[in-house]
Amino acid sequence: MRQNPLSPRVLLLSWAMALFAWPFAWLLLAVAQGLGVRVAGGGWIGVAVPLGLHPWGVVNEPSIAFANTGASLFLYWLPPQMVALAVALLVPTVVPVPPSWRSETFVFQLATASAVLGLGWAPPLGVADGPASGLARFWQIPPTVFVSVSAAVGAFVVQIAGMRMASHLWSEPGGPTRRRRVLVALGHAVVPAIGWAVTVIALGWRFPQEAVVTAGTVLLGTLLGAWIWVPRSPLRPRPEVGWGNVIAAAVIGIAAFAGALWAGAPQGGGGRAVVWGDLGQTNNLRPGVKVVRLTMRPAPKKPPVPSTP
């Protein structure tokens, strides 16, 4: 009998992929902001990805007043959520991937993590200091509107990845019954999300009540989609996955998650910022953040020694 999304080996592989995909989706939020400022003419010099605060691309802004300009709206404040939406929407639908369970589970976890974290978990964490705060200050968009719209959009787009994964239930006699579809959503999406929330709290961050509510709203979309939609059969079945693939994915995932724990811990109250460039006068580094430099600071220039007559 062919493996399906509820096969124990496929489920274990999916959890192993989640160890890599969820921190990667969190990192993408900071990368999107850094690249946006670079396009605007500024400098992208690092990332800060605290798990209990909104991620930041550490940048040297093009000007002192950049945060209040029209360019900043789409190149600084909105890119994290725009990229999360694009990944959740496009990766399960148009990005070609090899026909294997490794690809299927990674696509599902990356798309789901982008929706849950980028559109559900992160926005309320930025109400005090983040995109929601900036949009309220400079563009008069109430934080509740931004957070609510993000969560609603996330609850909608997350269903796409769920339908793609549930389509492989056609390999089972009886096909993708409602019960099986809900079990796929619970096992592949809800379990990693609970693990993420538990990890954040265990690291020492305060309990993010608002983020739990909005991320839960996105997850509710996953469950509702599984309850309502019957997916089409995939074009071709996926070959069986061996234990070697599961173990290899687990090793890579554990290493990636360990890096996320190091970078996302509440070191100094604001986490760590990994910086590879020089901090200019217009940098956006937040107070309380511990800076970890990947490059050595340039040696101070010595004044020329006057020549003796």
C-alpha positions as CSV (number, residue, x, y, z in Angstrom):
1,M,0.0,0.0,0.0
2,R,1.3,3.4,-0.9
3,Q,2.3,5.9,1.8
4,N,0.0,8.8,2.5
5,P,0.1,11.9,4.7
6,L,-1.1,9.9,7.7
7,S,1.6,7.2,7.3
8,P,3.9,7.4,10.4
9,R,7.0,7.7,8.3
10,V,5.6,10.6,6.3
11,L,4.4,12.3,9.5
12,L,7.8,12.0,11.1
13,L,9.4,13.4,7.9
14,S,7.0,16.3,8.0
15,W,8.0,17.2,11.6
16,A,11.6,16.9,10.7
17,M,11.1,19.3,7.8
18,A,9.2,21.7,10.2
19,L,12.3,22.0,12.3
20,F,14.0,23.6,9.3
21,A,11.1,25.3,7.5
22,W,9.6,27.2,10.4
23,P,12.8,29.0,11.4
24,F,13.5,29.6,7.7
25,A,10.1,31.2,7.3
26,W,10.8,33.4,10.4
27,L,14.1,34.4,8.9
28,L,12.5,35.3,5.6
29,L,10.5,38.1,7.3
30,A,13.8,39.9,8.2
31,V,15.4,39.1,4.9
32,A,12.4,40.7,3.1
33,Q,12.8,43.9,5.0
34,G,16.6,44.0,4.4
35,L,16.2,43.5,0.7
36,G,13.5,46.1,0.5
37,V,15.7,48.8,2.1
38,R,18.5,47.8,-0.2
39,V,16.2,48.4,-3.2
40,A,15.3,51.7,-1.8
41,G,18.9,52.8,-1.7
42,G,19.9,52.0,1.8
43,G,22.2,49.3,3.2
44,W,21.2,45.8,4.5
45,I,23.7,45.0,7.2
46,G,22.2,42.2,9.3
47,V,19.2,40.4,10.7
48,A,17.5,40.2,14.1
49,V,15.1,37.2,14.5
50,P,14.0,37.1,18.2
51,L,11.3,34.5,18.6
52,G,9.3,36.7,21.0
53,L,9.4,39.9,19.0
54,H,8.9,40.9,15.4
55,P,11.9,40.0,13.2
56,W,13.9,42.9,11.7
57,G,16.2,43.4,8.9
58,V,19.1,45.4,10.4
59,V,19.6,48.3,7.9
60,N,21.1,51.7,7.3
61,E,18.1,53.6,6.1
62,P,18.6,55.8,3.0
63,S,17.8,58.9,5.0
64,I,16.8,60.1,8.4
65,A,13.1,60.6,7.3
66,F,12.9,57.3,5.3
67,A,10.4,55.7,7.6
68,N,7.8,58.4,6.7
69,T,8.3,58.2,2.9
70,G,6.1,56.5,0.3
71,A,8.9,54.1,-0.5
72,S,9.1,52.8,3.0
73,L,5.5,51.6,2.9
74,F,6.2,48.8,0.4
75,L,10.0,48.5,0.9
76,Y,10.2,48.6,4.7
77,W,7.0,48.2,6.6
78,L,5.0,45.8,4.5
79,P,7.6,43.4,2.9
80,P,7.6,40.9,5.8
81,Q,3.9,40.2,5.5
82,M,4.0,40.5,1.7
83,V,6.7,37.9,1.4
84,A,4.9,35.6,3.9
85,L,1.7,35.9,1.7
86,A,3.7,35.2,-1.5
87,V,5.4,32.1,-0.1
88,A,2.1,30.7,1.3
89,L,0.3,31.3,-1.9
90,L,2.8,30.5,-4.6
91,V,5.0,27.8,-3.2
92,P,2.2,25.1,-3.1
93,T,0.8,26.2,-6.5
94,V,3.4,27.3,-9.0
95,V,6.9,26.4,-7.7
96,P,8.0,23.2,-9.4
97,V,9.4,20.6,-7.0
98,P,10.6,17.0,-7.5
99,P,8.0,14.3,-7.0
100,S,9.0,13.0,-3.5
101,W,7.7,13.1,0.0
102,R,10.7,15.2,1.0
103,S,9.5,17.9,-1.4
104,E,5.9,17.6,-0.4
105,T,6.4,17.9,3.3
106,F,8.9,20.8,2.9
107,V,6.4,22.7,0.6
108,F,3.7,22.1,3.1
109,Q,5.7,23.2,6.1
110,L,7.2,26.2,4.4
111,A,3.9,27.5,3.1
112,T,2.1,26.8,6.4
113,A,4.8,28.4,8.5
114,S,4.8,31.5,6.3
115,A,1.0,31.8,6.8
116,V,1.0,31.0,10.6
117,L,4.1,32.9,11.5
118,G,4.3,35.7,9.0
119,L,0.6,36.5,8.9
120,G,-0.6,35.2,12.3
121,W,2.2,35.2,14.9
122,A,4.4,38.1,13.9
123,P,2.0,41.0,13.3
124,P,0.8,41.4,16.9
125,L,4.4,41.2,18.1
126,G,5.1,44.3,16.1
127,V,2.3,46.5,17.7
128,A,4.7,47.9,20.2
129,D,7.7,48.1,17.9
130,G,7.4,46.7,14.4
131,P,5.4,47.1,11.2
132,A,2.1,47.5,13.0
133,S,3.6,50.3,15.1
134,G,5.1,52.0,12.0
135,L,2.0,51.8,10.0
136,A,0.0,53.3,12.8
137,R,2.5,56.1,13.4
138,F,3.2,57.1,9.8
139,W,0.2,55.9,7.9
140,Q,-2.6,56.1,10.4
141,I,-3.5,52.4,10.0
142,P,-4.8,51.1,13.3
143,P,-2.8,48.1,14.6
144,T,-6.0,46.1,15.1
145,V,-6.9,46.5,11.4
146,F,-3.4,45.5,10.2
147,V,-3.3,42.5,12.6
148,S,-6.9,41.4,11.9
149,V,-6.5,41.6,8.1
150,S,-3.2,39.7,8.2
151,A,-4.7,36.9,10.2
152,A,-7.8,36.7,8.0
153,V,-5.6,36.5,4.8
154,G,-3.4,33.9,6.5
155,A,-6.5,31.8,7.4
156,F,-7.5,31.8,3.8
157,V,-4.1,31.1,2.0
158,V,-3.0,28.5,4.5
159,Q,-5.8,26.2,3.1
160,I,-3.9,25.9,-0.2
161,A,-1.0,23.9,1.3
162,G,-3.5,21.8,3.3
163,M,-5.5,20.8,0.2
164,R,-2.3,19.9,-1.6
165,M,-1.2,17.7,1.2
166,A,-4.6,16.1,1.7
167,S,-4.8,15.3,-2.0
168,H,-2.4,12.4,-1.4
169,L,-5.1,10.7,0.7
170,W,-6.5,9.4,-2.5
171,S,-4.0,6.6,-2.3
172,E,-6.0,5.2,0.7
173,P,-9.2,3.2,0.2
174,G,-12.0,5.6,0.6
175,G,-10.0,8.6,-0.3
176,P,-9.7,11.9,1.5
177,T,-12.6,11.5,4.0
178,R,-13.4,14.5,6.2
179,R,-11.9,12.7,9.2
180,R,-8.6,12.0,7.4
181,R,-8.4,15.6,6.1
182,V,-8.8,17.0,9.6
183,L,-6.2,14.6,11.0
184,V,-3.7,15.7,8.3
185,A,-4.2,19.3,9.4
186,L,-3.8,18.5,13.0
187,G,-0.8,16.3,12.6
188,H,1.1,18.3,10.0
189,A,0.2,21.9,10.9
190,V,-1.1,22.2,14.5
191,V,1.6,20.0,16.1
192,P,4.5,22.2,14.7
193,A,2.6,25.4,15.6
194,I,2.2,24.2,19.2
195,G,5.8,23.2,19.3
196,W,6.8,26.8,18.2
197,A,4.7,28.4,20.9
198,V,6.0,26.2,23.6
199,T,9.6,26.8,22.5
200,V,9.1,30.6,22.6
201,I,7.7,30.5,26.1
202,A,10.3,28.0,27.3
203,L,13.1,30.3,26.1
204,G,11.9,33.0,28.5
205,W,9.8,35.3,26.4
206,R,6.6,36.6,27.9
207,F,3.5,34.7,27.0
208,P,2.4,36.3,23.6
209,Q,-1.4,36.2,24.2
210,E,-2.2,38.3,21.1
211,A,0.1,36.2,18.9
212,V,-1.4,33.0,20.1
213,V,-4.9,34.2,19.2
214,T,-4.0,35.4,15.7
215,A,-1.8,32.4,14.9
216,G,-4.7,30.2,16.2
217,T,-7.0,32.0,13.8
218,V,-4.8,31.0,10.9
219,L,-4.7,27.4,12.2
220,L,-8.4,27.5,12.4
221,G,-8.4,28.3,8.7
222,T,-6.4,25.1,8.2
223,L,-8.9,23.0,10.0
224,L,-11.9,24.7,8.4
225,G,-10.4,24.1,5.0
226,A,-9.8,20.5,5.8
227,W,-13.4,20.2,7.0
228,I,-14.9,21.8,3.9
229,W,-12.8,21.1,0.8
230,V,-12.3,17.8,-0.9
231,P,-9.1,18.0,-2.9
232,R,-8.5,16.6,-6.3
233,S,-6.3,13.6,-6.8
234,P,-2.7,14.4,-7.4
235,L,-1.4,13.8,-10.9
236,R,1.0,11.1,-9.8
237,P,1.6,9.3,-6.5
238,R,4.8,10.0,-4.5
239,P,7.4,7.2,-4.1
240,E,7.8,5.7,-0.7
241,V,10.2,7.5,1.7
242,G,12.9,5.5,3.5
243,W,14.1,5.9,7.1
244,G,17.4,7.3,5.8
245,N,15.6,10.3,4.4
246,V,13.7,10.8,7.7
247,I,17.0,10.6,9.7
248,A,18.8,13.0,7.3
249,A,16.0,15.5,7.4
250,A,15.9,15.3,11.2
251,V,19.6,16.0,11.6
252,I,19.4,19.0,9.3
253,G,16.3,20.2,11.0
254,I,17.7,19.9,14.5
255,A,20.8,21.9,13.5
256,A,18.7,24.6,11.9
257,F,16.4,24.8,14.9
258,A,19.3,25.0,17.3
259,G,20.5,28.0,15.4
260,A,17.1,29.5,15.7
261,L,17.1,29.0,19.4
262,W,20.5,30.7,19.7
263,A,19.5,33.7,17.5
264,G,16.0,33.9,18.9
265,A,16.6,33.7,22.7
266,P,15.9,36.8,24.8
267,Q,19.5,37.8,25.2
268,G,19.6,41.2,26.8
269,G,15.9,41.6,26.6
270,G,15.8,42.0,22.8
271,G,17.5,39.0,21.4
272,R,20.6,39.0,19.1
273,A,21.2,40.8,15.9
274,V,23.7,39.2,13.5
275,V,25.5,42.0,11.7
276,W,27.9,41.9,8.8
277,G,28.2,45.6,8.0
278,D,28.9,48.8,9.6
279,L,26.2,50.6,11.6
280,G,25.6,54.0,10.1
281,Q,23.9,57.0,11.7
282,T,20.5,56.0,10.2
283,N,20.6,52.4,11.4
284,N,17.4,50.8,12.8
285,L,19.0,48.7,15.5
286,R,16.6,48.3,18.4
287,P,17.7,49.1,22.0
288,G,18.5,46.1,24.2
289,V,19.7,44.0,21.3
290,K,23.0,42.2,21.6
291,V,25.1,42.6,18.4
292,V,27.0,39.6,17.1
293,R,29.4,40.7,14.4
294,L,30.3,38.3,11.5
295,T,33.2,40.6,10.4
296,M,35.8,42.4,12.4
297,R,35.4,46.1,12.9
298,P,37.9,48.2,10.8
299,A,40.9,49.3,12.7
300,P,40.8,53.0,13.6
301,K,42.8,55.1,11.3
302,K,45.9,56.7,12.8
303,P,46.8,60.2,11.9
304,P,49.9,60.4,9.7
305,V,53.1,60.7,11.6
306,P,54.7,64.1,10.8
307,S,58.0,63.7,9.0
308,T,61.1,65.0,10.8
309,P,63.1,67.7,8.9
